[in-house]
Amino acid sequence: MKIALGQINVIANNIQANMESIQSMVEAAKAQNATLIVFPEMTVGGYFVGDKWNDDEWVAECSRQNEVIKELSDGIGIIWGNVSLDYQGKTYQGHDGRTARFNSVFFAYNKMWVQKENGQSGQSIKHLFPNYRMFEDARFFTSGLTLKQWDNQIDDASPFIFEVDQKKLRIFLQVCEDLWDEDYPYSPTEQAVKAGSDWIVNVSSSVWTLNKEYSRQKQVIKKAKLYKSAMPNVVYVNACGMQNNGKNVLLFDGGSAIYRGNGDLFFQGNDDFNPSCHIVSTENATISKRTEHKLLNGLLAGIRYFDQQVFPHKPKWIIGLSGGLDSSINAALFTLALGKDRMVGVNMSTKYNSEKTIMNAKVLAMKCQMTYLAGSIEPMVDATLDTMKAMNQNPPYTSLTVENIQARLRGHLLSSLASTYQAIIVNNGNKVETALGYCTLYGDTIGALSPIGDLTKMQLFLLAKEINEMVGDEWISHNLLPVITEGKMVWDMAPSAELKEKQIDPMKWGYHDWLISYLTDYPGHRIESFMRMILSGDIKHHSVYSWMEFYGLTDPHRFMEDLQWVLRLMHTSVFKRIQMPPVITVSRGSFGFDYRESQLSFQPTSQFLELKEAILRRKTI
């Protein structure tokens, strides 16, 4: 048979656009004589819509589309994910007192619901809820496991019987996490195997993070090894595009695929964040080449989709161009994603800015062919200091006071220029600076989107090289990139905020990048485990150890001093992070509603204190 993988760009809260995409792909699949077409999880209203799931009228509108899609199934089987307010025609009271909502998957053929082997028709529901990171299924939906507790007559572990060419196929439907069952007491895949299913069809809204594409096939291979010849073939259809939860801009790469029961990849669709409708014959298929430069392409896709969905009127984007690495990368990303005509770059120098960085900004703007504005903010700084004197706030001022005045005036000027251009501001912060609070509230923390806020400096070095390679030119100046060899880092021009004379960023690049990723990647908060790695010597077998040697952190006292500095700054700067723009999420621990934080002081555990003393007793690490 021919299976169509309907990898659509699911636009959250845009029922009409999603339904148009569904109808278009169904028509295309019919034209190519497909037997079956499969769409992703929550394909009608989107997955990340926040408390919109509590809007009963909106949920009912989404649910009504199930009948509309069923009417499209004349001559073709359609499987799709959507919300429902009932299971098999029966409603239940949910845990929040409202009518229970179900994250469901539906199956229709010839304008009728396809029957399960147990006599139920048309619908299965998600059993396993991922209540970690940004996922909140249990907040809004009732799982198949909970439903069984409410109604012991429920039997959702039954395959659908789909007749094709006078042959009955047993198709078991799953929703996303149902395939990732290792940490749950219930396995939908085991139920599919016990039922003698020919196929598992998994509809998914799987958020992409770095290397996620490899973990999907690994999951299928694990199942194949476990169930051996009894393992069914697997059809996996994922959404593409972007959805957001208010603080995190979440990417969906697609990567829809078909796997043989032995775990072999039979068909691989595009994983470039773009929609597609692949028609796959189960007799033979091809494997698409995985997307190269996945991070770079993901960021470009995230910017495009965010711009299309949040600012459909196509405003200009304005960016503070300091001539440093972070703003240079963002300027390049936005130009590549949206085009030069939508970009305005602004260099706002003071006496502390070097000729090198000023020239970097000017050359980059010229190469990107964006509108470019440049000028000194020294008169604004002087006017601010004069106003402070008039309020009896007389010098001498601390260095930090004058530094923050410059940063906030840049934010003020950028906001004023944005108003004249009716433009949207780009935020230039990276993950390490944001983690340590090395930013000024209402200064360089402003903006509508933080494209690189989940990237470490080490990742940005590589990204800069990829951008230059993509454009075939030196958009990102080589003087911003260190030479890294054998655990050593040599700079032409070390990163600096350029807010005072001879200023150099206090971060230990390479080491702090790794440490902050280690502390924030899910499940996070692993400071004691890191300290145990130090004591056991396991850290010596890790790549980060060479950076510890480079910075002299094999000295126990210097190590603990630095570690406590990092922990103190991470805790005291939460108030900044919660006021910052949404971040394009690419890691497993992005600030926002992924790695969630309350405003808390650092309070060491007894284990921390014991481990600290043990480390300080060492002569070396």
Secondary structure by P-SEA (a helix, b strand, c coil): cbbbbcccccccccaaaaaaaaaaaaaaaaaacccbbbbcccccccccccccccaaaaaaaaaaaaaaaaaacccbbbbbbbbbcccccbbbbccccccccccbbbbbcccbbbbccccccccccccccccccccccccccccaaaaaaacccccccbbbbbbccccccbbbbbcccccccccccccaaaaaaaacccbbbbbbbcccccaaaaaaaaaaaaaaaaccccccbbbbbbbbccccccccccccccccccccccccccccccccccccccccccccccccccccaaaaaaaaaaaaaaaaaccccbbbbbbbcccccaaaaaaaaaaaacccccbbbbbbccccccaaaaaaaaaaaaaaccbbbbbbaaaaaaaaaaaaaaacccccccaaaaaaaaaaaaaaaaaaaaaaacbbbbbbccaaaaaaccccccccccccccccccccaaaaaaaaaaaaaaaccccccccccccccccbbbbcccccccccccccccccaaaaaaaaaaaccccccaaaaaaaaaaacccccccaaaaaaaaccccaaaaaaaaaaaaaaaaaaaaaaaaccccccccccccccccccccccccccaaaaaaaaaaaacccc
